[in-house]
């Protein structure tokens, strides 16, 4: 069975613009909050039945064109031996961060079908539940973003430590990034083999890099991952939060789809790269905090800016926790309505 979203990701003609939302299953939904009241975040990630249940919540509330598996980009860090926890009000915390070349030896490679078996198992459960009515989307963090968390030990404002490491000791930084690249290939391969019809690489923090630093210290590992995954013939989305100055490098990554944040004009991107490249994005998530009239206007603006090129509608980053579910549903409905004209 063909899927609108997957066809669009391949650059094929589609009758309307497909739409899904990053973090479309999560804190803004009462159904998710009810599950989290009984289970920790990591417990939900580690339990296929719970991850499947959460992944399916948007099917009934929003009816998007794809269901992204509920998980977290830091899953491979945990599998590699880092002590990961999620603290309320603080986010991810790693008790034993990687701070120098010696620490790299602590990072173990793993079999994703063993150490992170819960993730492909969750994908299989969702595939069974939806009976191929929706494509299931997999994902992973890109190596530089994983490095940011692993080195800092959690969330930081500027991520000075990884930048200092890559500039002061590029040789050992390459070893670290290579380990993360191998781990991501394994994780995404397991997701694809379990039935993911599309996978997305999240490079949330690479947007903080200068363009030539991105080209030298982050992009090669993304290219390596994508090259190794091409054997599956599954579309790959490469998303970055902060694409300004780096879009031409992202296009050279080999990804089938380039996901962009909201800080760039989609029309400018189209003028620069033409009508053939598949783009994903890029509505400001804050628009969903406005009224329905503003959401409709925002959708229309994005569709107009994209023009006739292949496009997957999404936010420019993840949906925020205070968005009313009705607004998210209105977004999905309006993309379907306005793009079908």
matplotlib code that plots the C-alpha trace (Angstrom):
import matplotlib.pyplot as plt

x = [0.0, 1.3, 1.4, 1.1, 3.8, 6.3, 5.5, 6.1, 9.4, 10.5, 9.6, 6.7, 3.5, 0.9, -2.7, -2.1, 0.6, 1.2, 1.5, 2.9, 4.1, 7.4, 6.6, 3.0, 2.6, 3.5, 2.9, 0.2, -2.2, -4.2, -4.0, -0.2, -0.2, -2.4, 0.1, 3.0, 1.2, 1.8, 5.1, 8.4, 9.5, 12.2, 9.8, 7.4, 10.4, 11.6, 8.1, 6.9, 3.3, 3.4, 5.5, 3.0, 0.0, 1.5, 2.5, -1.1, -2.6, -2.3, -4.0, -7.3, -6.7, -5.1, -5.2, -1.7, -0.2, 2.4, 3.0, 6.4, 7.4, 7.5, 11.1, 14.0, 17.2, 19.3, 18.4, 21.8, 23.7, 22.1, 22.8, 26.5, 26.9, 26.0, 23.9, 20.9, 17.9, 15.2, 14.7, 11.4, 12.1, 15.7, 15.4, 18.0, 20.9, 23.9, 25.8, 28.9, 29.5, 32.3, 34.8, 38.1, 39.7, 40.1, 36.4, 35.7, 36.9, 33.9, 31.5, 30.5, 29.0, 25.8, 23.3, 20.2, 18.1, 19.3, 20.3, 17.5, 15.1, 12.2, 12.4, 12.0, 9.5, 7.5, 7.6, 6.4, 3.5, 2.5, 2.7, 0.4, -2.0, -2.5, -2.6, -0.6, -3.1, -0.4, 3.3, 5.4, 8.3, 11.5, 14.2, 17.6, 19.8, 22.6, 26.2, 27.0, 23.8, 24.5, 28.0, 26.6, 24.5, 27.2, 29.9, 27.9, 26.0, 22.7, 21.1, 23.2, 22.6, 25.7, 27.4, 30.9, 32.4, 31.9, 33.0, 36.2, 36.9, 36.4, 38.7, 41.4, 41.6, 40.0, 41.5, 39.8, 36.7, 36.6, 36.8, 33.9, 31.8, 32.6, 31.4, 28.1, 27.7, 28.1, 25.6, 23.1, 23.4, 22.7, 19.7, 18.1, 18.7, 16.9, 14.0, 13.8, 14.0, 11.1, 8.9, 9.7, 8.8, 10.8, 13.5, 14.5, 17.9, 17.5, 20.5, 19.0, 22.3, 24.3, 22.6, 24.9, 27.9, 29.6, 29.0, 32.6, 32.7, 29.5, 31.0, 34.2, 33.1, 29.4, 28.4, 30.8, 29.3, 25.7, 26.8, 28.3, 25.1, 22.9, 25.2, 25.1, 21.3, 20.7, 20.7, 17.2, 15.6, 13.7, 13.4, 15.7, 14.9, 17.7, 16.4, 18.4, 17.2, 19.1, 19.7, 20.8, 24.1, 24.2, 21.5, 23.8, 25.8, 22.6, 21.6, 24.9, 24.2, 22.5, 19.2, 16.0, 14.2, 15.7, 13.8, 14.1, 13.3, 11.1, 13.9, 14.4, 11.9, 10.7, 10.3, 14.0, 15.0, 12.9, 14.5, 18.0, 17.6, 14.8, 11.7, 13.1, 14.4, 12.0, 11.5, 9.9, 8.6, 8.6, 5.8, 6.8, 5.5, 4.3, 1.7, -0.2, -0.7, -2.7, -6.3, -7.6, -7.6, -3.9, -3.2, -5.1, -3.1, 0.1, -0.6, -1.6, 1.6, 3.8, 2.0, 2.4, 6.0, 6.8, 5.1, 4.9, 8.0, 7.7, 6.8, 6.0, 4.2, 5.6, 6.5, 10.0, 10.6, 8.7, 5.2, 5.2, 3.5, 0.9, -0.6, -4.3, -5.0, -7.8, -5.3, -3.0, -6.0, -7.0, -3.4, -3.6, -7.1, -6.2, -3.1, -5.2, -8.0, -5.8, -3.3, -5.9, -7.3]
y = [0.0, 3.4, 6.3, 10.0, 11.0, 8.4, 9.3, 13.0, 12.1, 10.4, 13.5, 11.7, 13.6, 13.7, 15.0, 17.2, 18.1, 15.5, 16.6, 15.4, 17.2, 16.7, 15.5, 15.0, 12.5, 14.1, 16.5, 18.6, 15.6, 14.5, 10.9, 11.1, 12.8, 10.0, 7.4, 9.5, 9.8, 6.1, 5.6, 7.5, 8.8, 6.2, 3.5, 4.5, 4.4, 1.0, -0.7, -1.4, -1.7, 1.8, 3.3, 1.9, 3.3, 6.8, 6.7, 5.9, 8.9, 11.3, 8.9, 9.6, 13.2, 14.6, 12.1, 13.1, 11.4, 9.5, 8.2, 8.8, 6.2, 7.5, 7.3, 9.7, 10.7, 9.8, 6.1, 5.1, 7.0, 4.8, 1.7, 2.8, 2.9, 6.4, 6.8, 8.6, 10.0, 12.5, 15.0, 17.0, 20.6, 19.9, 17.4, 14.7, 14.3, 12.1, 11.2, 10.0, 12.3, 11.9, 14.7, 13.5, 11.0, 8.5, 8.5, 7.4, 3.9, 3.6, 3.8, 0.4, -0.4, -2.4, -4.5, -2.4, -5.6, -6.6, -3.5, -1.4, -4.2, -2.2, 0.3, -2.0, -4.0, -0.8, -0.1, -3.7, -3.2, 0.1, -1.5, -4.3, -1.8, 0.4, -2.4, -0.3, 2.5, 4.9, 4.8, 4.5, 6.9, 6.1, 8.5, 9.0, 11.9, 12.8, 12.4, 16.0, 16.4, 13.2, 14.5, 17.7, 15.8, 13.2, 15.8, 18.4, 15.8, 17.2, 20.3, 23.5, 26.9, 27.1, 23.7, 25.2, 21.8, 19.9, 22.9, 23.2, 19.5, 19.5, 22.5, 21.5, 17.8, 17.0, 13.5, 12.2, 14.1, 12.2, 8.9, 10.0, 11.1, 7.9, 5.8, 7.7, 7.4, 3.6, 3.5, 5.6, 3.4, 0.3, 1.9, 3.2, -0.1, -1.9, 0.5, 0.1, -3.6, -3.5, -1.7, 2.1, 3.5, 6.7, 7.8, 11.2, 12.3, 15.1, 17.4, 19.8, 21.4, 21.5, 24.7, 26.3, 25.6, 28.0, 26.8, 25.8, 24.0, 22.2, 21.1, 19.9, 18.4, 17.3, 16.8, 14.0, 11.7, 12.4, 11.6, 8.4, 7.4, 8.2, 6.4, 3.2, 3.4, 3.9, 0.1, 0.0, 2.4, 4.1, 7.9, 9.8, 13.2, 15.4, 18.0, 20.8, 23.5, 26.5, 25.9, 29.4, 29.4, 25.6, 24.6, 24.0, 21.6, 19.9, 19.4, 17.6, 15.2, 12.8, 13.0, 12.6, 15.4, 18.5, 19.5, 23.2, 25.4, 28.5, 31.1, 30.9, 31.9, 28.8, 30.9, 31.9, 28.3, 27.3, 30.1, 29.0, 25.3, 25.0, 23.0, 19.5, 19.2, 17.8, 20.2, 19.6, 22.4, 25.1, 26.8, 28.5, 26.2, 29.3, 29.9, 27.0, 29.1, 31.6, 31.4, 29.3, 32.2, 32.8, 29.1, 29.0, 32.1, 30.5, 27.3, 29.3, 31.3, 28.2, 26.5, 29.6, 30.1, 26.5, 26.8, 23.7, 21.9, 18.6, 19.4, 17.8, 20.1, 20.2, 22.7, 24.2, 22.3, 20.2, 21.1, 22.9, 21.4, 24.2, 23.9, 23.1, 19.8, 21.5, 23.9, 21.0, 19.3, 22.5, 22.7, 19.2, 19.8, 23.1, 21.7, 18.9, 21.4, 24.2, 22.0, 20.0, 23.0]
z = [0.0, -1.0, 1.5, 0.6, 3.0, 1.7, -1.9, -1.2, 0.5, -2.6, -4.7, -6.4, -7.4, -4.7, -4.6, -1.6, 0.9, 3.6, 7.2, 10.5, 13.6, 15.4, 18.9, 17.8, 20.7, 24.0, 26.8, 25.3, 25.2, 28.3, 27.1, 27.3, 30.7, 32.0, 31.0, 32.4, 35.7, 36.1, 34.3, 34.0, 30.6, 30.2, 31.3, 28.4, 26.0, 27.2, 27.2, 23.6, 24.6, 26.2, 23.4, 20.9, 22.9, 23.0, 19.3, 18.4, 20.4, 17.4, 15.1, 16.8, 17.9, 14.8, 12.0, 10.5, 7.5, 9.5, 13.0, 14.4, 17.0, 20.6, 21.8, 22.4, 20.5, 23.6, 23.5, 21.9, 24.6, 27.2, 25.2, 24.9, 28.7, 29.7, 32.9, 31.5, 33.5, 32.8, 35.7, 35.9, 35.1, 34.0, 31.1, 30.3, 32.8, 32.1, 35.4, 33.6, 30.7, 28.1, 28.7, 27.1, 24.8, 27.6, 28.2, 24.7, 25.7, 28.0, 25.1, 23.9, 20.6, 20.8, 18.8, 18.5, 18.3, 21.7, 23.8, 22.4, 21.3, 22.8, 20.0, 16.9, 19.0, 19.5, 15.7, 15.0, 17.5, 15.8, 12.4, 13.6, 15.2, 12.2, 9.6, 7.1, 7.1, 8.3, 7.7, 10.8, 11.1, 12.9, 14.1, 15.8, 16.9, 14.6, 15.9, 16.7, 18.7, 20.5, 21.2, 22.7, 25.3, 26.0, 26.6, 28.5, 30.5, 29.6, 28.1, 27.8, 26.3, 24.1, 24.2, 24.7, 25.8, 22.5, 20.5, 22.6, 22.2, 18.4, 18.0, 20.5, 19.7, 16.3, 16.2, 19.3, 18.4, 15.2, 17.1, 19.2, 16.3, 14.4, 17.3, 17.4, 13.6, 13.9, 16.7, 14.8, 11.7, 13.8, 15.6, 12.4, 10.6, 13.3, 13.0, 9.2, 9.4, 12.0, 9.5, 9.6, 6.2, 6.7, 9.2, 10.4, 11.7, 14.3, 14.4, 17.0, 18.1, 14.9, 14.1, 16.7, 14.6, 12.2, 8.6, 8.0, 11.4, 10.5, 7.2, 8.8, 12.2, 11.8, 8.2, 7.3, 9.9, 8.7, 5.2, 6.4, 8.1, 5.1, 2.7, 4.8, 5.1, 1.3, 0.9, 2.5, -0.1, 2.7, 2.6, 5.0, 6.4, 7.8, 10.2, 11.8, 14.2, 12.9, 9.2, 8.3, 6.5, 6.4, 4.0, 1.1, 3.3, 4.4, 0.8, 0.2, 3.0, 0.7, 2.5, 0.5, 2.5, 4.1, 7.3, 8.1, 11.1, 11.0, 11.1, 7.3, 4.6, 2.8, -0.4, -0.3, 0.2, -2.9, -5.0, -3.9, -4.4, -7.0, -7.3, -7.2, -3.7, -1.1, 1.8, 5.2, 7.5, 8.6, 10.6, 13.8, 16.6, 18.5, 15.8, 17.4, 20.5, 18.4, 17.4, 14.5, 12.1, 12.6, 12.2, 8.9, 7.8, 8.8, 6.9, 3.8, 4.0, 4.2, 1.3, -0.8, 0.1, -0.9, -4.3, -6.4, -5.2, -3.3, 0.3, 3.6, 6.0, 9.6, 12.3, 12.3, 15.6, 18.0, 19.2, 22.6, 25.7, 26.1, 22.6, 22.7, 21.0, 19.0, 17.5, 16.4, 14.9, 13.1, 11.7, 10.2, 8.9, 7.2, 5.6, 4.0, 3.0, 1.6, -0.2, -2.0, -3.8]

ax = plt.figure().add_subplot(projection="3d")
ax.plot(x, y, z, "-o")
ax.set_aspect("equal")
plt.show()
